[in-house]
Amino acid sequence: MSKTLAPEFTSHEESKRLALLDFLRETEGDELELGDIECYSYDDSSFDTPNGEYLVYLDEEADDAVIDSIESFISECIEPLSDDVPYASYWEFDKEAFIKDCKMDGRGFRLSGYDGNEMMHEICHEVKGSTDTNKIIYYIYRVV
């Protein structure tokens, strides 16, 4: 986990872009610039870089994204089976237990389609009008 001092940014997306830029420079030795990282318009956590696509989340955002991913899987893959499987009325699906079990695999398993890894990167942001810094840990997932 790296610790970088960064200026205060006005947007959450810009802060995530900086964290991803710093992470890629440090781990891959890339000479990327902030302009090389494009945020997708539909989500302030999804980024396209010359190296691939990444998700960048805060801790709670990553937890929410995992639950969304599992619930999407349930609605697309498991619930339709109840209409097609003989004796499905005898089968009781425990959605909460299933979600709990899936979360045991770790967030990287659900969010990083590339390698299943979760990387952490720490950025210390300057606090406006102060000499203090605000430490933020970002969780980074390579998608493709």
C-alpha positions in Angstrom: 0.0 0.0 0.0 1.4 3.4 -1.0 1.1 6.7 0.7 1.0 9.7 -1.6 0.4 13.4 -0.7 -2.1 14.9 -3.1 -3.8 18.2 -3.4 -7.4 18.6 -2.3 -9.8 17.9 -5.2 -13.3 19.1 -5.8 -14.8 15.9 -7.1 -14.9 12.3 -5.8 -14.2 11.1 -9.4 -11.0 13.3 -9.7 -9.7 11.9 -6.4 -10.2 8.4 -7.6 -8.5 9.1 -10.9 -5.5 10.5 -9.0 -5.4 7.4 -6.8 -5.5 5.1 -9.9 -2.9 7.2 -11.7 -0.6 7.0 -8.7 -1.2 3.3 -8.2 -0.4 2.5 -11.9 2.7 4.6 -11.9 3.9 2.9 -8.8 3.0 -0.7 -9.6 3.6 -0.8 -13.3 6.2 2.0 -13.8 3.9 3.7 -16.3 4.5 7.2 -17.4 0.7 7.9 -17.5 -0.8 11.4 -17.1 -4.1 12.1 -15.5 -5.6 12.8 -18.9 -4.8 9.2 -19.9 -7.4 7.9 -17.4 -11.0 8.3 -18.6 -14.0 8.0 -16.3 -17.0 6.3 -17.8 -20.0 8.6 -17.8 -22.4 6.1 -16.2 -20.3 5.6 -13.0 -17.7 7.7 -11.1 -15.9 4.5 -10.1 -15.2 3.0 -13.5 -12.1 4.0 -15.5 -10.5 3.2 -18.8 -6.7 3.4 -19.1 -4.2 2.3 -21.7 -3.5 -0.6 -19.4 -7.1 -1.8 -19.1 -10.4 -1.0 -17.3 -10.4 -0.5 -13.5 -12.9 0.0 -10.7 -11.9 2.4 -7.9 -13.9 2.4 -4.7 -13.9 3.5 -1.1 -14.4 0.6 1.4 -18.2 1.0 1.8 -18.6 1.5 -2.0 -16.8 -1.7 -2.7 -19.1 -3.6 -0.2 -22.1 -2.1 -1.9 -20.8 -3.1 -5.4 -20.2 -6.7 -4.2 -23.8 -7.0 -2.9 -25.1 -5.5 -6.2 -23.1 -8.0 -8.2 -24.4 -10.9 -6.1 -28.0 -9.7 -6.3 -27.7 -9.3 -10.1 -26.4 -12.9 -10.3 -29.3 -14.1 -8.2 -31.9 -12.3 -10.4 -30.3 -13.3 -13.7 -29.2 -16.9 -13.0 -30.9 -18.4 -9.9 -34.4 -17.0 -9.8 -35.3 -17.9 -13.4 -34.5 -21.6 -12.5 -37.4 -21.7 -10.1 -39.8 -21.5 -13.1 -38.0 -24.2 -15.1 -36.9 -26.8 -12.6 -39.3 -29.6 -11.8 -40.1 -29.7 -8.1 -38.8 -26.2 -7.6 -41.6 -25.6 -5.2 -39.8 -27.9 -2.8 -36.6 -26.0 -3.1 -36.3 -23.1 -0.8 -33.6 -20.6 -1.7 -32.1 -18.6 1.2 -31.0 -15.4 -0.5 -29.3 -13.9 2.6 -27.3 -17.1 3.3 -26.3 -17.2 -0.4 -25.1 -13.6 -0.3 -23.2 -14.3 3.0 -21.5 -17.3 1.4 -20.6 -15.4 -1.8 -19.0 -12.6 0.2 -16.6 -15.2 1.8 -14.8 -15.3 -1.6 -13.6 -11.7 -1.1 -14.5 -8.6 -3.0 -11.8 -9.1 -5.6 -13.5 -12.3 -6.7 -16.7 -10.5 -7.6 -15.3 -7.1 -8.8 -12.0 -8.0 -10.6 -12.8 -9.9 -13.7 -9.1 -9.7 -14.8 -7.4 -11.5 -11.9 -9.7 -11.6 -8.9 -7.4 -9.3 -6.9 -8.2 -6.4 -4.6 -5.4 -3.8 -4.4 -5.3 -1.0 -1.8 -3.8 2.4 -2.4 -3.6 5.2 0.2 -3.7 8.9 -0.7 -3.2 11.7 1.7 -5.2 14.7 0.6 -4.3 18.2 1.7 -7.0 19.9 3.7 -7.9 23.4 2.4 -6.7 26.2 4.7 -4.8 23.8 7.0 -1.5 22.0 7.2 -3.4 18.8 8.0 -3.9 15.9 5.6 -6.9 13.6 5.2 -5.9 9.9 4.6 -8.1 8.0 2.2 -7.7 4.3 1.2 -9.0 3.3 -2.2 -9.6 -0.2 -3.3 -8.7 -0.9 -6.9 -9.9 -3.7 -9.1 -8.8 -4.5 -12.7 -11.8 -5.5 -14.8 -10.1 -6.3 -18.1 
